[in-house]
Amino acid sequence: MGFENLDQLSLSEGLQLNVSNGVDGSVVFIDTQSPKNSECRMEFGASPGAVYNSGEIKIVNKICCLFIRLGISTEDIGVISVYRYHADVMRKAIPKGVEVNTVDQYQGRDKRVIIVSLVWTERDGARRSELLSDARRVNVAITRAKHKLILVGCKQSMMR
């Protein structure tokens, strides 16, 4: 699923993400299309290594709120980021009770619904994300969901 504006992520799409109990709907990738959608581009904080994506934080917040409105308990929803700073910023925006942590903090644990915010977006001449290139970390992130895995990120950036 892709979109060019955060307002396009609606309740009906949230319902589709949630009510699908078949194998086809257990993993969803929401393509932020960062080259077209400037709201979803990676940003840098003041300190070295402080990487975050405010557009993805808005999307993840919207998805969490949709699941909660649909009756999913906050304790059953987990949000994962590869980047610590992004997780710290996201924790302030996500509804209370939804656990937000880094991949490393989620190791050995799971939730009914896991939302992974990939953060990284390619920039002209930018290097690849070392953390997202680590197969073990990616494996931990995508195997934490018991029922539903939602990946939020830029497809084009992830394919490089």
Sine and cosine of phi, psi and omega as CSV:
sin_phi,cos_phi,sin_psi,cos_psi,sin_omega,cos_omega
0.00,0.00,0.75,-0.66,0.03,-1.00
-0.78,-0.63,0.36,-0.93,0.04,-1.00
-0.40,-0.92,0.32,-0.95,-0.01,-1.00
-0.93,-0.36,-0.01,1.00,-0.06,-1.00
-0.53,-0.85,0.71,-0.70,-0.05,-1.00
-0.87,0.50,-0.47,0.88,-0.01,-1.00
-0.93,0.37,-0.27,0.96,-0.02,-1.00
-0.97,0.26,-0.25,0.97,0.03,-1.00
-0.99,0.15,0.97,-0.24,-0.17,-0.99
-0.94,-0.33,0.11,-0.99,0.03,-1.00
-0.87,0.49,-0.63,0.78,-0.02,-1.00
-0.88,0.47,-0.61,0.79,0.06,-1.00
-0.93,0.37,-0.59,0.81,0.06,-1.00
-0.88,0.47,-0.66,0.76,0.06,-1.00
-0.88,0.47,-0.69,0.72,0.01,-1.00
-0.87,0.49,-0.66,0.75,0.01,-1.00
-0.90,0.43,-0.58,0.82,-0.13,-0.99
-1.00,0.04,-0.72,0.69,-0.17,-0.98
-0.99,0.17,-0.26,0.97,0.02,-1.00
-0.93,0.36,0.91,-0.42,0.00,-1.00
-0.94,-0.34,0.12,0.99,0.06,-1.00
-0.99,0.11,0.21,-0.98,0.01,-1.00
-0.87,0.49,-0.56,0.83,-0.02,-1.00
-0.87,0.49,-0.50,0.87,-0.06,-1.00
-0.97,-0.24,0.15,0.99,-0.08,-1.00
-0.98,0.19,-0.35,0.94,0.06,-1.00
-0.79,-0.61,0.80,-0.60,-0.03,-1.00
-0.79,-0.62,0.70,-0.71,0.11,-0.99
-0.92,-0.40,0.86,-0.51,0.06,-1.00
-0.98,-0.18,0.94,-0.35,-0.05,-1.00
-1.00,0.10,0.91,-0.41,-0.01,-1.00
-0.98,0.22,-0.21,0.98,0.04,-1.00
0.74,0.67,0.81,0.58,-0.10,-0.99
-0.83,0.55,-0.49,0.87,0.06,-1.00
-0.89,0.46,-0.54,0.84,0.02,-1.00
-1.00,-0.04,-0.50,0.87,-0.16,-0.99
-0.94,-0.33,1.00,-0.07,-0.08,-1.00
-0.91,0.42,-0.31,0.95,0.03,-1.00
-0.91,0.40,-0.38,0.93,-0.14,-0.99
-0.92,-0.39,0.59,0.80,0.05,-1.00
-0.99,-0.17,0.57,-0.82,0.01,-1.00
-0.87,0.49,0.59,-0.81,0.03,-1.00
-0.78,-0.62,0.30,-0.95,0.01,-1.00
-0.90,-0.43,0.69,-0.73,0.07,-1.00
-0.99,0.13,-0.11,-0.99,-0.08,-1.00
-0.94,0.34,-0.56,0.83,-0.06,-1.00
-0.99,-0.10,0.39,-0.92,0.02,-1.00
-0.87,0.50,0.69,-0.72,0.02,-1.00
0.99,0.11,-0.03,1.00,0.00,-1.00
-0.99,0.13,1.00,-0.05,-0.04,-1.00
-0.92,-0.39,0.69,-0.73,0.06,-1.00
-0.46,-0.89,0.17,-0.98,-0.02,-1.00
-0.61,-0.79,0.99,-0.14,-0.10,-1.00
-0.90,0.43,-0.51,0.86,0.05,-1.00
-0.91,0.42,-0.69,0.72,0.05,-1.00
-0.91,0.42,-0.57,0.82,0.04,-1.00
-0.88,0.47,-0.67,0.74,0.03,-1.00
-0.89,0.46,-0.67,0.74,0.00,-1.00
-0.90,0.43,-0.74,0.67,-0.01,-1.00
-0.88,0.48,-0.67,0.75,0.04,-1.00
-0.86,0.51,-0.71,0.71,0.00,-1.00
-0.88,0.47,-0.68,0.74,0.01,-1.00
-0.90,0.43,-0.71,0.70,0.03,-1.00
-0.86,0.52,-0.72,0.70,0.00,-1.00
-0.88,0.47,-0.62,0.78,0.04,-1.00
-0.90,0.44,-0.72,0.69,0.01,-1.00
-0.87,0.49,-0.67,0.74,0.00,-1.00
-0.90,0.44,-0.69,0.72,0.04,-1.00
-0.89,0.46,-0.45,0.89,0.00,-1.00
-1.00,0.03,0.06,1.00,0.11,-0.99
0.98,-0.18,0.07,1.00,0.06,-1.00
-0.98,0.19,0.77,-0.64,0.00,-1.00
-0.92,0.39,0.59,-0.81,0.03,-1.00
-0.87,0.50,-0.49,0.87,0.01,-1.00
-0.94,0.34,-0.29,0.96,0.00,-1.00
-1.00,-0.06,-0.01,1.00,-0.04,-1.00
-0.92,-0.38,0.75,-0.66,0.07,-1.00
-0.80,-0.60,0.58,-0.82,0.02,-1.00
-0.85,-0.53,0.75,-0.66,-0.05,-1.00
-0.85,-0.52,0.66,-0.75,0.16,-0.99
-0.77,-0.64,0.51,-0.86,0.07,-1.00
-0.97,0.23,-0.46,0.89,-0.11,-0.99
-0.97,-0.23,0.78,-0.62,-0.04,-1.00
-0.87,0.48,-0.72,0.70,-0.04,-1.00
-0.88,0.47,-0.67,0.74,0.03,-1.00
-0.88,0.48,-0.68,0.73,0.03,-1.00
-0.89,0.46,-0.66,0.75,0.01,-1.00
-0.90,0.45,-0.70,0.71,0.02,-1.00
-0.92,0.40,-0.68,0.74,-0.04,-1.00
-0.91,0.42,-0.61,0.79,-0.02,-1.00
-0.82,0.57,-0.55,0.83,-0.01,-1.00
-0.96,0.28,-0.38,0.93,-0.08,-1.00
-0.99,-0.16,-0.36,0.93,-0.10,-0.99
-1.00,0.09,0.56,-0.83,-0.01,-1.00
-0.81,0.58,0.61,-0.79,0.04,-1.00
-0.83,0.55,0.63,-0.78,0.01,-1.00
0.99,-0.13,-0.36,0.93,0.07,-1.00
-1.00,0.07,0.83,-0.55,-0.04,-1.00
-0.98,0.20,0.81,-0.59,0.03,-1.00
-0.87,-0.50,0.85,-0.53,-0.02,-1.00
-0.51,-0.86,0.11,-0.99,0.10,-0.99
-0.99,0.14,0.20,-0.98,0.04,-1.00
-0.83,0.55,-0.73,0.69,-0.05,-1.00
-0.87,0.50,-0.60,0.80,0.00,-1.00
-0.95,0.30,-0.36,0.93,0.00,-1.00
-1.00,0.01,-0.14,0.99,-0.06,-1.00
-0.82,0.57,0.78,-0.63,0.03,-1.00
0.99,0.10,0.05,1.00,-0.02,-1.00
-0.79,-0.61,0.32,-0.95,0.02,-1.00
-0.53,-0.85,0.18,-0.98,0.02,-1.00
-0.62,-0.79,0.32,-0.95,0.06,-1.00
-0.88,0.48,-0.69,0.72,-0.01,-1.00
-0.85,-0.53,0.79,-0.62,0.08,-1.00
-0.84,-0.54,0.75,-0.67,0.09,-1.00
-0.90,-0.44,0.83,-0.55,0.00,-1.00
-0.95,-0.32,0.86,-0.52,0.07,-1.00
-0.99,-0.13,0.91,-0.42,-0.13,-0.99
-0.99,0.15,-0.36,0.93,0.14,-0.99
0.93,0.36,-0.81,0.59,-0.22,-0.98
-0.91,0.41,0.74,-0.68,0.14,-0.99
-0.74,-0.67,0.65,-0.76,0.00,-1.00
-0.94,0.35,0.63,-0.78,0.15,-0.99
-0.84,-0.54,0.35,-0.94,0.03,-1.00
-0.81,0.58,0.87,-0.49,0.03,-1.00
0.97,0.24,0.05,1.00,-0.02,-1.00
-0.96,0.29,0.56,-0.83,0.05,-1.00
-0.98,0.18,0.25,-0.97,0.03,-1.00
-0.96,0.30,0.38,-0.92,0.04,-1.00
-0.96,0.27,0.86,-0.51,0.04,-1.00
-0.91,0.42,-0.63,0.78,-0.03,-1.00
-0.92,0.40,-0.64,0.77,0.01,-1.00
-0.98,0.22,-0.22,0.97,0.06,-1.00
-1.00,0.07,-0.13,0.99,0.00,-1.00
-0.99,0.11,0.96,-0.27,-0.08,-1.00
-0.86,0.52,-0.58,0.81,0.01,-1.00
-0.90,0.43,-0.68,0.73,0.02,-1.00
-0.90,0.43,-0.70,0.71,0.01,-1.00
-0.87,0.49,-0.67,0.74,0.02,-1.00
-0.86,0.51,-0.71,0.71,0.02,-1.00
-0.88,0.48,-0.72,0.70,-0.05,-1.00
-0.87,0.50,-0.68,0.73,-0.12,-0.99
-1.00,0.03,-0.04,1.00,0.01,-1.00
-0.93,-0.37,0.27,0.96,-0.01,-1.00
-1.00,0.03,-0.26,0.96,-0.08,-1.00
-1.00,0.06,0.76,-0.65,0.09,-1.00
-0.98,0.19,-0.63,0.78,-0.11,-0.99
-0.81,-0.59,-0.63,0.78,-0.12,-0.99
-0.67,-0.74,0.79,-0.62,0.07,-1.00
-0.87,-0.49,0.83,-0.56,0.05,-1.00
-0.86,-0.51,0.85,-0.52,0.05,-1.00
-0.97,-0.23,0.76,-0.65,0.01,-1.00
-0.88,-0.47,0.87,-0.49,0.00,-1.00
0.02,-1.00,0.01,-1.00,-0.01,-1.00
-1.00,-0.02,0.93,-0.38,-0.03,-1.00
-0.84,0.55,-0.71,0.70,-0.03,-1.00
-0.87,0.49,-0.67,0.74,0.01,-1.00
-0.93,0.38,-0.60,0.80,-0.03,-1.00
-0.95,0.31,-0.42,0.91,-0.04,-1.00
-0.98,0.18,-0.21,0.98,-0.03,-1.00
-1.00,0.09,0.00,0.00,0.00,0.00
